[in-house]
Amino acid sequence: MRQISIIIPVYNASKYVSRCIESILNQSYKNIELIIINDGSTDNSLEICNKYKNSFSKIQIVSIENNGVSNARNIGIELCTSEYFMFIDADDWIEKNLLYDMSCYIHESDLIIAGFEILYPDMVYSYNIEKTETLSLNEFLDNFDYYYRSTIINSPCSKIYKKSILKDLRFNVNIRLGEDFDFNLKYLDMCKSVSVISGSSYIYDCTIAGTATKIYRTGSFEEILQVNLKGKEFCKRHNVREYNKSLDENLCLNGIHLLDVLANSTNTFDYKHRESLVLLENQVFRNACKSIENKYGPKTIISKYLCLFNNYLLLFLFFRIKKLT
């Protein structure tokens, strides 16, 4: 039974970090090292985490100045003493047998991926991997479209990585959107095999208000364009078929979401207009909007056409009215 290091970045997570830690300590798989990176929390998250030192011997708790989740994960990688490690976000939790089920394949694969559930305030999405199997990288990438659309390939959570393969790879702390996808693509570049585990035993909690996805930061449009480009370059390197549709669809939807967030921010109208042009006048984004199917709700379809018309005033008014309805 090989040790698995679990890295948890924690920032102001006092309301739910206990749920996360206890789900790890209650695993049927017991050879675990727990590494908690307190990323400058201003609540009592650190005090809560410290209480677990008495009940669990293999635990490291490190406090740093707040510098974002990517930096916290990088520090966790440096601290872990195991060949095998995984990330769990402080507001998430895992079901009892997840680590055991994944550990059965650590000798077979360079990367182990499990399915997951996402909890929203009004619904639950389950991204279940139907069949447990070990695949060559090329076989795994034959299903790139599904793994990308379901975001299974996007997040660093619900995965076991190998430190010997990782080498010097770390999360890029200079980007805030798509850094996880960027990390996974670079890691997959070094893999020969991937095991996928059936079920959905990692639980993402998206019911908590005040998430970073509701905040617009200068440069966000450039970052989602880079995510699209990196995805396409990766797929070309590995001869992945039929990847443009899913990547472009995601670019269009993410762009519309960010335009909505920008429109409803407290920035000046001139700033909003100036920022929006980075996306609205970008031909890659425009082509992505043209390619998206009209299978989404009317608000998304209206947003798509307003983007193509490149009329920010109408787009701005539409997003402001949409927020009120």
N, C-alpha and C positions, 0 to 999 in steps of 0.2 A: 504494500500500500504506500504509494508515493505521496509526499507532502504537496499540497496545493496552497499557494498563497492567495489570499483574498484581499484586494486593495479597495478601500472605501474612501473616496474623497467626501469630506463633510464640511458643509457651510450652512450655518444657521438651520440645523436640522433637528432641533430639540424635540419637535412634535412627533417625529417618526423614526429617528435613528435607532431607538431601542428595538423597534419592530424588525428593522433590517439586521441588526447584530444578532438578535435572538433567533432569527430564521437561519442564520449561519451556524450558530452554536448548537442548534437542534438538528443539524444534518445527520443522517445515518452514516455518512462518511466522516470520520473523526480526525484524520491526519491533516489538520488545517493550520495554517499560519495566518493570523489576522493583522492586517496593516491598515491603520486608520490615519488619514492625513487631515488634520483639522485646519482648514484653509481660512484662518482668520475669523472664525465665528465670533459674533458679538452676543449671542445668546448663551445658554448653558449647555450647549452641545458637548463641549470638552468635559465638563463635569459628569455628564451622563456616560460618556464613553469610558472615563476613568473608573467608573464603578465596576466595569467588567474585568478589570485587571485581577481582582481577587478570585474570580470564578473561572478564569481562563488564562493559562500560563503563557501560551505562545501568541502574545499580542504585543504589537508595537503601536504606540500612539505618539504622533509627531505633530507639533503645532508650528505653523508657518504664517507669514503675512499673506493676506488675501491676494492671490494672483491668478485665480481661475482654475477650473477643473482640469485642464490639460496639464498645467504645471504640477498640480497635486498628484495626478496620475503618474507623471514622470518621476516624481520623488518616490512614489510607491514602488515603481519598477526598480529603482536603485536600491531600495531597502529590502526587497523580497529576497529570501534565501533559497527559494525553491526553483527548480527547473520549470515548473508549471505554475501559472498564475492566471487569475481572472479579475475583472472589475465588477463591482456592484455599487450602484448609486445609493446614497443614504436614504432616499425616499422610496426605494424599491425593496422587494424581498424575494426569497426563493423558497420553493416547496422542499419538503424534507429529503427527498431522494435525488435531487438534481445533481449534486456533486458526485454521488455514487454512480449514477447513470452515465455521466460524462467521463468519470475516471476510468471506466472500463475500456476506453479507447485512446488513452494517452500514449500508449506504446505503439499505436498503429498510425497515428496521424500527426501532422504538423499544426493543425488547428481543429478544435472541436467546437461545434456550434449547436446550441439547443434552441427550440422554439420558445415563444413567450406570449404573454397576454399584456394588453395595454388597457388600463382602467381609465375611462373618462367619466365625467360627472353623470352623463346620461346613457352610457353604453360601455360595452366591453368588446374589444377586438382580440381575437385569438389568431396568432400566426403559428399554426401547428405544423411541424415537419412530419409528414405522414409516415415515412419509413426511415428507421435507423440503418445507416450504412456508411461504409468508408469508400470514398471516391478519390480518384486521381484529381488533380487540380483542373484538368481539362473537362473531366466529367462533371465536376461541381459547377464549372462556369457555363456548361451547357444550359443550366437553369438560372443564369445570371438575372434574366428578366424577372423571374419570380422572387429571387432573394433580394433584388433591389427594390421592387415595388412593395414588398412586405417589410422593408427596412431591416431585414435580418442581416444583410451585409453591411449596413450603414453604422450600426452602433458597436462599441467595444464591449458591451455587456452581453451576458449569456454566451460567453465564449471562453475557452481555455487556450492560452497562448504558451509557446515554449520560449524560454529565455535564450536558449542556444541559437534559435533561429532569429530572434529579435535583434540580437547583437546591439548595434548603436542606434537602432530606430527608436524614435520618441515622438510624442505628439507635438505638432507645431503650435507653439504658444502664441504665435503672431496672428493666427486666424481664429475666428469665433464661430463661423458657420462652415460645416463640412470638414472640420478637423478630424472627426472620428472616421468618416468615410475615407479621408486621405490616409490616415493611419492604417486602416484595414487593407486598402489597396496596396500600399507599400509592403505590408506584411504578406499578403497573398502572393506578391511577386516573388517571395522567397520560399513559398510552400510547394511541396510536391503532392501532398494528400490532405484531404479534409474529411472529417467525420461529422455527419449530421445526426442529431439525436431527436427521436420522435417525442411528441408531447409539447406542452407549453408551460414549463414549470418556473420560468423567470417572470415575475410580475412587475411591470412598469406602472407606477402610480402617477397618472396625469390629472388627478382630481385636485391637486394642490394649486392654489391661485398664485399669481405673481411669478410665472415662469419667464425665463429669459427670452422665449420666442415671442413675447409680447412687447419687447423693447427694440426700437430701431437704433442701430449704431451706424455712424458714417462708415462707408466702405462695404456695407452688407451686400449691396447689389453686385459689386465686383467679386465678392467671395462666392456667391452662388453661381456666377458665371464660371469661375475657376473650378468649382466642384463639377460642373457639367463637362468642362474641358478635360479634367483629370480622369473622369469616368470614361470618356470616349478614348482617350489615349491608352488607358489600361486595357480596354476591350480590344483595341486594335493590336496591341502587343500580344494578346493571347488569342487572337482570331475568334473572338466571341461574336456569334451571329445575332442579328436583330436586337441590337442594344439601343439604337438611337431613339426609338419610340419611348421607352420607359425613362431614359435620361432626360429627354426633352419635355416629356409630360411633367416630370418632377420639377424641372427648371421653371416651367410656366406656372405651376401651382405655387411653388415657393416664392416666385416673383410677385404673383398676385397677393399672396399673404403679406409679404413685406411692404408692398405698396399700400395695403390696407393699414398695416401697423404705422407706417410713415404718415399717412393721411390723418390718422387719429392721434398723432403725437402732439406734443406741445411746441414743436418747432415752428418757425415762421413759415408763411406760405411760400416765400421766395426760396427758402432752404429746401422745402419739400419739392418744389418744382425743379430746382436745380439737381437734387439727388435723383429724382424720378427719371430724368432724361438719360442718366447712365444706363438705365434698363430699357426705357421705352424706345430709345434710338439705337439700341444694340440689335444688329441683324440676327444674331444667334437666338436671342430671346424672342424676337418677332417670328422667326421661323418655328420656334418651339410652340408659340401660341397658335400658329396656323395649323400645326400638326395635331393638336390636341382634339380628341373626339368630343362631340356634344353629348356625352353621357353623364355629365355632372349637373348639379342643380343650376337653376336659372341665374343665381347670383354669380356663380363662377363663370358661366357662359357670357353673361353681360360684361363682367370684368375683362374677360379675354378680348372681346370685340372693342371695348373702350381702349385697351392697351394697343390694339392694332390700329385704331384711329389716331393714336398718339395725341389725344386731347386730355391733358392732365386736369384741366379745370372740371370737365365732366366726370372724370375718374375720381377726383377728390370729392366732389359733391356726392357721387354715388356711394363712396365708402362712408362718408359722414352720415348720410341718410340711413344706410344699411345698419350702422351701429345703433341708431335710434329705434329701429323696428324689431 
